[in-house]
Amino acid sequence: METDKKIQTQVELTDSDLSEQIKAVTKDSHVRAENTELMLAYQRGNVSLTQYKLLLCSLYEIYQALEEALDNNSNHPSVAPIYFPLELARLESVERDLEHFYGQDWREKIVVPAATKIYAHRLRQIGKDNPEYLVAHAYTRYLGDLSGGQVLGRITQKSLGLKGGEGLSFFSFPGVSSPNLFKQLYRSRMNSIELEEEERKGMLEEAVRAFELNIQVFDDLQKMVSVTETESELMHTTTRNRCTRHSSTHSELAEGEKLTARSLQIQTSLVNASPLFRMVLGICVALATVGMGIYAF
């Protein structure tokens, strides 16, 4: 497999720490992830509410699977060194944000694309079969969120006009006073993990897979955003058309009522006309009746 060859070449070319090796083998994937349409929207500072809400839904599914697997394997020799639930756990933060946007029954309203379910399934699978691979996913997700969290949080807040930090809990790491110092600590803990050659190779492959899974999630989310926004526009257009038709019908009815009123007014005027007019009208009716009688004979 091409990915395997790439990873093997990188490992042979460098004898650096695990964190540096992961950074090297995922360089191209990192660039691709940053150039997905969803991430470009963030870079442009133009994030829609639909994009953010759907992203939160997927983050909930991903972190639920990841943190469940990490909790279950917290004593594993590869997981224990990088297990920082108090500093890094994101699940409760995402839940607060979802409740802010969807209400207390948010669990009944969230939707995620197929790629998100595939990602979550992979996390649960390695949690059972290869717990050491969780290190690659934890590194990819947590350090990525910690590195760009503050910037992305400000972009989201400005784009959506959010105030007081409401709906932005995901980007906040109250247990981390210095992101840079914490990232150094995290990398040093990663580098202290003892791995056999095959285990290291498998972890590097998993790091690449982690990026690919994230890219698929981003792409699927953007497709959902496009469909959702198109449906929303169609609904608005339909509503406007209905309002226009209702307004036209109301105008036609009003015009009809005016014509009826004028007709009644004319009839009333005729009835209230002078006695001479009523007498002439009576003679005409009488003559018409006699004429009809003669025709009948």
C-alpha positions in Angstrom: 0.0 0.0 0.0 1.3 3.5 -0.9 0.7 4.8 2.6 2.7 1.9 4.2 5.6 2.7 1.9 5.5 6.3 2.7 5.5 5.6 6.5 8.3 3.1 6.2 10.5 5.6 4.3 9.9 8.3 6.8 10.8 6.0 9.7 14.0 4.9 8.0 15.0 8.4 7.2 14.7 9.8 10.7 15.4 8.5 14.2 13.4 11.3 15.9 10.8 11.1 18.6 7.4 9.6 18.1 5.7 13.0 18.1 8.1 14.2 15.3 7.6 11.0 13.3 3.8 11.5 13.5 4.2 15.1 12.4 6.3 14.0 9.4 4.1 11.2 8.1 0.9 13.3 8.4 2.3 16.5 6.8 0.5 16.1 3.5 -2.7 15.0 5.2 -2.5 18.0 7.4 -2.3 20.3 4.4 -5.3 18.6 2.8 -7.3 18.9 6.0 -6.7 22.6 6.1 -7.8 23.0 2.5 -11.2 21.3 3.0 -14.1 23.7 2.3 -15.2 23.7 5.9 -11.7 24.6 7.2 -11.3 27.2 4.5 -14.5 28.9 5.7 -12.8 29.2 9.1 -9.7 30.6 7.5 -11.8 33.2 5.7 -13.6 34.0 8.9 -16.9 33.2 7.3 -18.5 30.4 9.3 -22.3 29.9 9.1 -24.5 28.8 12.0 -25.4 25.7 10.0 -21.7 24.7 9.6 -20.9 25.2 13.3 -24.0 23.3 14.6 -23.4 20.3 12.3 -19.7 20.4 13.3 -20.6 20.2 16.9 -22.9 17.3 16.3 -20.0 15.3 14.7 -17.5 16.4 17.4 -19.9 15.0 20.0 -20.0 11.6 18.3 -16.2 11.5 17.9 -15.3 12.6 21.4 -17.9 10.3 23.0 -16.1 7.4 21.3 -12.6 8.6 21.9 -13.0 9.5 25.5 -14.9 6.3 26.3 -12.0 4.3 24.8 -9.4 6.4 26.6 -11.3 6.0 30.0 -11.5 2.2 29.4 -7.8 2.0 28.7 -6.4 4.6 31.1 -4.1 2.1 32.7 -2.7 0.8 29.4 1.1 1.4 29.3 0.7 3.4 26.0 -2.4 5.3 27.0 -1.5 6.2 30.6 1.3 8.7 29.8 -1.0 10.8 27.6 -4.2 10.4 29.7 -5.2 14.0 30.8 -9.0 13.9 31.3 -9.2 17.0 33.5 -7.1 19.1 31.2 -8.3 17.9 27.7 -11.7 16.1 27.9 -14.1 17.8 25.4 -17.3 15.8 25.7 -19.0 17.9 28.4 -18.0 21.1 26.6 -19.6 19.9 23.4 -22.7 18.9 25.2 -23.1 22.4 26.7 -22.7 23.9 23.3 -25.3 21.6 21.7 -27.8 22.4 24.5 -27.3 26.1 23.8 -28.1 25.7 20.1 -30.7 22.9 20.2 -32.2 23.0 23.6 -32.5 20.4 26.4 -33.7 17.8 23.9 -30.6 18.2 21.7 -29.9 14.5 21.7 -33.1 13.9 19.7 -32.1 16.6 17.2 -28.5 16.0 16.3 -27.6 14.5 12.9 -24.2 13.3 11.7 -22.9 12.1 8.3 -21.8 8.5 7.6 -18.1 9.5 7.8 -18.6 10.5 11.5 -20.1 7.1 12.3 -17.2 5.4 10.5 -14.7 7.5 12.6 -16.5 6.7 15.9 -16.6 3.0 15.0 -12.9 3.0 14.3 -12.1 4.5 17.7 -14.2 2.0 19.5 -12.7 -0.8 17.5 -9.0 0.1 18.4 -10.1 0.7 21.9 -10.8 -3.0 22.2 -8.2 -4.4 19.8 -5.2 -2.0 19.7 -5.4 0.5 22.6 -2.0 1.9 21.8 -3.3 3.3 18.5 -5.5 5.6 20.6 -2.4 7.7 21.1 -2.4 8.7 17.5 -6.0 9.8 17.6 -5.7 11.6 20.9 -2.6 13.5 19.6 -4.3 14.4 16.4 -7.5 15.7 18.0 -6.5 17.2 21.3 -3.4 19.0 20.2 -5.1 20.2 17.1 -8.0 21.6 19.1 -5.6 23.1 21.7 -3.4 24.7 19.0 -6.2 26.3 17.0 -8.9 26.5 19.6 -8.4 30.1 20.7 -8.2 31.4 17.1 -11.1 29.3 15.8 -13.2 30.3 18.9 -12.7 34.0 18.1 -13.6 33.4 14.4 -16.8 31.5 15.4 -17.8 34.1 17.9 -17.3 37.0 15.4 -19.0 35.2 12.5 -22.1 34.2 14.5 -22.3 37.2 16.7 -22.1 35.1 19.9 -21.8 36.9 23.2 -20.4 35.9 26.6 -18.9 32.7 25.4 -22.2 31.0 25.0 -22.0 28.1 22.5 -18.2 28.3 22.5 -17.3 25.9 25.4 -15.6 23.5 23.0 -12.8 26.0 22.3 -12.2 26.7 26.0 -9.6 24.7 28.0 -9.9 26.0 31.5 -7.6 23.2 32.9 -4.7 24.4 30.6 -3.1 27.6 31.8 -0.4 27.6 29.1 -1.2 25.8 25.8 2.4 25.9 24.6 3.8 24.5 27.8 1.1 21.8 28.0 1.8 20.7 24.4 5.5 20.3 25.3 4.5 18.2 28.2 2.2 16.1 26.1 4.8 15.5 23.4 7.4 14.5 26.0 4.9 12.0 27.5 4.3 10.6 24.0 7.9 10.2 23.3 8.4 8.3 26.5 6.1 5.5 25.3 8.0 2.3 24.7 7.0 0.6 21.4 8.3 -2.3 19.4 9.1 -1.6 15.8 5.8 -3.0 14.5 3.8 -1.2 17.1 5.4 2.1 16.1 4.8 1.5 12.5 1.2 0.6 13.3 0.8 3.8 15.3 2.2 5.9 12.4 -0.3 4.3 10.0 -3.1 5.1 12.5 -2.0 8.7 12.7 -2.4 9.0 8.9 -5.7 7.2 9.1 -6.8 9.7 11.8 -6.2 12.6 9.5 -8.0 10.9 6.6 -11.0 10.1 8.8 -11.2 13.8 9.8 -10.9 14.9 6.2 -13.8 12.6 5.2 -15.9 14.0 8.1 -15.2 17.6 7.0 -16.1 16.8 3.4 -19.3 15.0 4.4 -20.3 17.9 6.8 -19.9 20.4 4.0 -22.2 18.3 1.8 -24.8 18.3 4.6 -24.4 22.1 5.0 -25.0 22.6 1.3 -28.2 20.4 1.3 -29.5 22.0 4.5 -28.9 25.6 3.3 -30.5 24.7 -0.1 -33.6 23.3 1.6 -33.8 26.3 3.9 -33.7 28.6 0.9 -36.4 26.6 -0.9 -38.6 26.9 2.2 -38.1 30.7 2.4 -38.9 31.0 -1.4 -42.0 28.9 -1.0 -43.1 30.9 2.0 -42.6 34.2 0.1 -44.5 32.8 -2.9 -47.4 31.8 -0.7 -47.4 35.2 0.9 -47.4 36.9 -2.5 -50.3 34.7 -3.7 -52.3 35.3 -0.5 -51.7 39.0 -1.0 -52.9 38.9 -4.6 -56.0 36.8 -3.7 -56.8 39.3 -0.9 -56.5 42.2 -3.3 -58.8 40.4 -5.8 -61.4 39.7 -3.1 -61.2 43.3 -2.0 -61.7 44.5 -5.6 -64.7 42.2 -6.0 -66.2 43.5 -2.8 -65.9 47.0 -4.2 -67.6 46.1 -7.5 -70.4 44.4 -5.5 -70.8 47.4 -3.4 -71.0 49.7 -6.4 -73.6 47.4 -8.0 -75.7 47.4 -4.9 -75.3 51.2 -4.7 -76.6 51.5 -8.3 -79.6 49.2 -7.6 -80.4 51.1 -4.5 -80.3 54.4 -6.4 -82.7 53.0 -9.0 -85.1 51.9 -6.4 -85.0 55.2 -4.8 -85.5 57.1 -8.1 -88.4 59.5 -8.8 -92.0 58.3 -9.1 -92.0 59.2 -12.8 -89.1 56.8 -13.5 -90.9 54.0 -11.6 -94.0 54.6 -13.6 -92.1 54.4 -16.9 -90.4 51.2 -15.7 -93.7 49.7 -14.9 -95.2 50.4 -18.4 -92.1 48.8 -20.0 -92.6 45.7 -18.0 -96.3 45.5 -18.8 -95.7 45.9 -22.6 -93.0 43.2 -22.4 -95.4 40.9 -20.7 -98.2 41.5 -23.3 -95.7 41.0 -26.2 -94.6 37.6 -24.7 -98.3 36.6 -24.5 -99.0 37.4 -28.1 -95.9 35.5 -29.2 -97.1 32.5 -27.2 -100.4 32.4 -29.1 
